[in-house]
Amino acid sequence: MTASTPSASVPVRGNRFLIVGGASLVGSATADLLLQEGAGEVTILDSFYQGSREAIRHIEDNPRLKVVQGDVMRLPQLLAATKGVDGVLHLAAVMSITMDRDPWVGLDVNIRGTQNAIEAACSNGVKKLVFASSNAVYGYGPGIVGDLVEGTPFHSVDAPPAAILYGASKIVGEQLCRDAHRKRGLDYVVLRYSTVYGERQHYRAANALYIIETHDRVRSGQRPQVIGDGSEAKHFVHVSDVARANVAAFVSSATDVAVNISGSEPTTTLEIVKLVAELAGKNLSPEHVEPDPGKVRLTSGGPWRIDHRAAERTIGWRPQVDMREGIRRLLAWREAAGQ
């Protein structure tokens, strides 16, 4: 369902925003953009279990930025952090690789943590919540083909359990938002991110890890590795585009809606490896290796594309950074930061 009301728009200038799980790749980029666009105050709440103070080092001296160490599992901390806040961006989540190691922690954080963020937002009259979901809500496995639009059902056959648990936890989070909208009038927008990559990249995102590991290998003079024949398509979106989507979701009058946030086009694993090697200045031919069936990684690839046209219609967003430019920025940042 797509709906809009004048009250659902939260302009950036002069307003106060809370980013739950903000000491992260997406959180740091979004906080930076909100500050650039004149937010009155941006608060980052993070437990630093997965987040890092290094991720927000470039904005930590901004007088309109506030950093609070807090746990999404502790409702009183979220209640305190949401007082007087106009918009909440909920990013805190455990991803597939961590979910594989400890599924119970993942389910707790992704479901109970989301419910806590919703409860705090409702209790303190937050004007709008933006929930970071994932294209994992469509599932995984060989049965997914064609364009993935927002009504595509969940598919779980022949997929790794951790990947399915992660996708299912995001489905539950989305439905908790819907429930709060219907019962308590919470305005919200769900953004279903593709794999996010870019400056301040970490080692936790399964598909983005391919870029990082390839860069690590070619810098050390090793041939980059491609799993299988390299023809599998991957679905990425640059972090700057995701930050713009988060801000657009607040500013838009849209509410009670979920939209895909993806890059312009899918990219094959072979194309990614070749781009990384080329942009790193290394003339190294890829080495093809067989996949490890027991390893959760590179999960969201297949013969399909993620349709982001609904995001343009609903919140006025479209991607701007293509894969070549995005990888160029990421590698330049890694070199400059000594990563």
BELWO-V254813 format. One record per residue. N is the residue number from 1. RES is the residue in three letters. PSI is psi in whole degrees, 0 to 359 (999 if undefined). OMEGA is omega in whole degrees, 0 to 359 (NA if undefined). Layout:
BEGIN
N&RES&PSI&OMEGA + N&RES&PSI&OMEGA
END
This chain:
BEGIN
1&MET&136&177 + 2&THR&129&180 + 3&ALA&162&176 + 4&SER&145&175 + 5&THR&150&180 + 6&PRO&326&184 + 7&SER&344&184 + 8&ALA&347&180 + 9&SER&132&177 + 10&VAL&94&178 + 11&PRO&151&184 + 12&VAL&311&189 + 13&ARG&124&176 + 14&GLY&349&182 + 15&ASN&166&184 + 16&ARG&135&184 + 17&PHE&144&174 + 18&LEU&131&175 + 19&ILE&109&180 + 20&VAL&121&188 + 21&GLY&37&190 + 22&GLY&348&179 + 23&ALA&62&190 + 24&SER&177&178 + 25&LEU&303&182 + 26&VAL&319&182 + 27&GLY&317&182 + 28&SER&320&180 + 29&ALA&322&180 + 30&THR&318&177 + 31&ALA&316&179 + 32&ASP&313&182 + 33&LEU&319&178 + 34&LEU&318&179 + 35&LEU&318&178 + 36&GLN&325&184 + 37&GLU&11&169 + 38&GLY&21&176 + 39&ALA&141&180 + 40&GLY&321&178 + 41&GLU&141&174 + 42&VAL&121&177 + 43&THR&129&174 + 44&ILE&122&174 + 45&LEU&126&182 + 46&ASP&143&178 + 47&SER&345&185 + 48&PHE&23&170 + 49&TYR&314&174 + 50&GLN&330&180 + 51&GLY&167&184 + 52&SER&140&176 + 53&ARG&335&176 + 54&GLU&329&182 + 55&ALA&334&182 + 56&ILE&13&182 + 57&ARG&325&185 + 58&HIS&348&180 + 59&ILE&2&189 + 60&GLU&338&181 + 61&ASP&358&179 + 62&ASN&125&183 + 63&PRO&344&179 + 64&ARG&4&177 + 65&LEU&134&177 + 66&LYS&131&180 + 67&VAL&125&181 + 68&VAL&126&174 + 69&GLN&118&183 + 70&GLY&162&186 + 71&ASP&128&180 + 72&VAL&340&179 + 73&MET&354&181 + 74&ARG&98&184 + 75&LEU&318&179 + 76&PRO&324&178 + 77&GLN&322&177 + 78&LEU&323&177 + 79&LEU&318&178 + 80&ALA&320&185 + 81&ALA&334&183 + 82&THR&357&180 + 83&LYS&126&179 + 84&GLY&9&182 + 85&VAL&141&179 + 86&ASP&322&182 + 87&GLY&141&178 + 88&VAL&128&171 + 89&LEU&117&183 + 90&HIS&107&181 + 91&LEU&338&189 + 92&ALA&122&181 + 93&ALA&156&171 + 94&VAL&133&186 + 95&MET&179&190 + 96&SER&318&183 + 97&ILE&316&177 + 98&THR&322&178 + 99&MET&326&179 + 100&ASP&323&180 + 101&ARG&323&186 + 102&ASP&81&184 + 103&PRO&327&182 + 104&TRP&319&176 + 105&VAL&318&179 + 106&GLY&314&180 + 107&LEU&320&178 + 108&ASP&309&183 + 109&VAL&314&187 + 110&ASN&333&181 + 111&ILE&299&180 + 112&ARG&322&178 + 113&GLY&319&177 + 114&THR&318&178 + 115&GLN&323&177 + 116&ASN&318&178 + 117&ALA&319&178 + 118&ILE&315&180 + 119&GLU&316&179 + 120&ALA&318&180 + 121&ALA&316&179 + 122&CYS&316&184 + 123&SER&327&183 + 124&ASN&12&174 + 125&GLY&33&176 + 126&VAL&137&186 + 127&LYS&328&182 + 128&LYS&141&175 + 129&LEU&133&172 + 130&VAL&121&184 + 131&PHE&124&178 + 132&ALA&103&175 + 133&SER&203&189 + 134&SER&156&172 + 135&ASN&356&174 + 136&ALA&344&178 + 137&VAL&348&175 + 138&TYR&355&179 + 139&GLY&196&183 + 140&TYR&167&173 + 141&GLY&173&187 + 142&PRO&348&182 + 143&GLY&356&181 + 144&ILE&122&180 + 145&VAL&164&174 + 146&GLY&201&180 + 147&ASP&129&176 + 148&LEU&106&176 + 149&VAL&172&190 + 150&GLU&340&178 + 151&GLY&6&181 + 152&THR&130&182 + 153&PRO&165&181 + 154&PHE&138&180 + 155&HIS&131&185 + 156&SER&358&185 + 157&VAL&132&175 + 158&ASP&30&178 + 159&ALA&154&179 + 160&PRO&136&181 + 161&PRO&318&182 + 162&ALA&321&179 + 163&ALA&321&179 + 164&ILE&319&177 + 165&LEU&318&178 + 166&TYR&311&180 + 167&GLY&318&180 + 168&ALA&324&180 + 169&SER&327&177 + 170&LYS&325&174 + 171&ILE&315&178 + 172&VAL&317&178 + 173&GLY&317&178 + 174&GLU&318&182 + 175&GLN&330&174 + 176&LEU&323&175 + 177&CYS&315&179 + 178&ARG&317&181 + 179&ASP&318&180 + 180&ALA&326&177 + 181&HIS&314&183 + 182&ARG&320&186 + 183&LYS&332&188 + 184&ARG&2&174 + 185&GLY&21&180 + 186&LEU&122&172 + 187&ASP&136&183 + 188&TYR&158&169 + 189&VAL&133&174 + 190&VAL&130&176 + 191&LEU&119&181 + 192&ARG&94&183 + 193&TYR&142&159 + 194&SER&184&178 + 195&THR&122&182 + 196&VAL&136&177 + 197&TYR&166&177 + 198&GLY&192&182 + 199&GLU&141&185 + 200&ARG&29&179 + 201&GLN&140&177 + 202&HIS&183&183 + 203&TYR&21&185 + 204&ARG&334&183 + 205&ALA&123&190 + 206&ALA&311&183 + 207&ASN&319&179 + 208&ALA&336&177 + 209&LEU&331&178 + 210&TYR&317&179 + 211&ILE&313&184 + 212&ILE&312&182 + 213&GLU&323&177 + 214&THR&316&179 + 215&HIS&318&178 + 216&ASP&318&182 + 217&ARG&311&185 + 218&VAL&329&177 + 219&ARG&330&180 + 220&SER&6&177 + 221&GLY&6&179 + 222&GLN&150&177 + 223&ARG&138&177 + 224&PRO&148&182 + 225&GLN&139&175 + 226&VAL&128&179 + 227&ILE&124&182 + 228&GLY&213&182 + 229&ASP&357&177 + 230&GLY&7&184 + 231&SER&349&182 + 232&GLU&132&181 + 233&ALA&142&176 + 234&LYS&156&190 + 235&HIS&105&187 + 236&PHE&160&171 + 237&VAL&133&183 + 238&HIS&146&185 + 239&VAL&328&178 + 240&SER&325&176 + 241&ASP&323&178 + 242&VAL&318&177 + 243&ALA&317&178 + 244&ARG&323&178 + 245&ALA&318&179 + 246&ASN&314&180 + 247&VAL&318&179 + 248&ALA&324&179 + 249&ALA&322&176 + 250&PHE&314&186 + 251&VAL&326&181 + 252&SER&155&174 + 253&SER&1&182 + 254&ALA&145&173 + 255&THR&159&179 + 256&ASP&49&184 + 257&VAL&149&175 + 258&ALA&132&181 + 259&VAL&152&177 + 260&ASN&140&175 + 261&ILE&104&186 + 262&SER&167&176 + 263&GLY&178&185 + 264&SER&313&184 + 265&GLU&154&173 + 266&PRO&158&179 + 267&THR&136&179 + 268&THR&159&179 + 269&THR&324&179 + 270&LEU&319&177 + 271&GLU&320&179 + 272&ILE&310&182 + 273&VAL&316&181 + 274&LYS&321&178 + 275&LEU&314&181 + 276&VAL&313&180 + 277&ALA&316&181 + 278&GLU&312&183 + 279&LEU&338&175 + 280&ALA&357&178 + 281&GLY&30&183 + 282&LYS&128&178 + 283&ASN&75&183 + 284&LEU&124&181 + 285&SER&144&182 + 286&PRO&149&175 + 287&GLU&123&182 + 288&HIS&129&182 + 289&VAL&157&179 + 290&GLU&145&179 + 291&PRO&150&175 + 292&ASP&110&185 + 293&PRO&341&181 + 294&GLY&1&185 + 295&LYS&128&178 + 296&VAL&108&178 + 297&ARG&161&177 + 298&LEU&47&193 + 299&THR&332&192 + 300&SER&46&178 + 301&GLY&157&177 + 302&GLY&179&182 + 303&PRO&60&181 + 304&TRP&167&176 + 305&ARG&153&181 + 306&ILE&116&184 + 307&ASP&120&182 + 308&HIS&17&182 + 309&ARG&330&179 + 310&ALA&327&178 + 311&ALA&322&178 + 312&GLU&318&179 + 313&ARG&323&191 + 314&THR&315&182 + 315&ILE&5&176 + 316&GLY&34&184 + 317&TRP&144&168 + 318&ARG&153&181 + 319&PRO&150&180 + 320&GLN&336&187 + 321&VAL&118&178 + 322&ASP&174&189 + 323&MET&319&180 + 324&ARG&311&181 + 325&GLU&320&180 + 326&GLY&315&178 + 327&ILE&322&177 + 328&ARG&315&179 + 329&ARG&317&181 + 330&LEU&314&181 + 331&LEU&322&178 + 332&ALA&319&179 + 333&TRP&318&180 + 334&ARG&317&180 + 335&GLU&316&181 + 336&ALA&325&183 + 337&ALA&357&181 + 338&GLY&30&182 + 339&GLN&999&NA
END
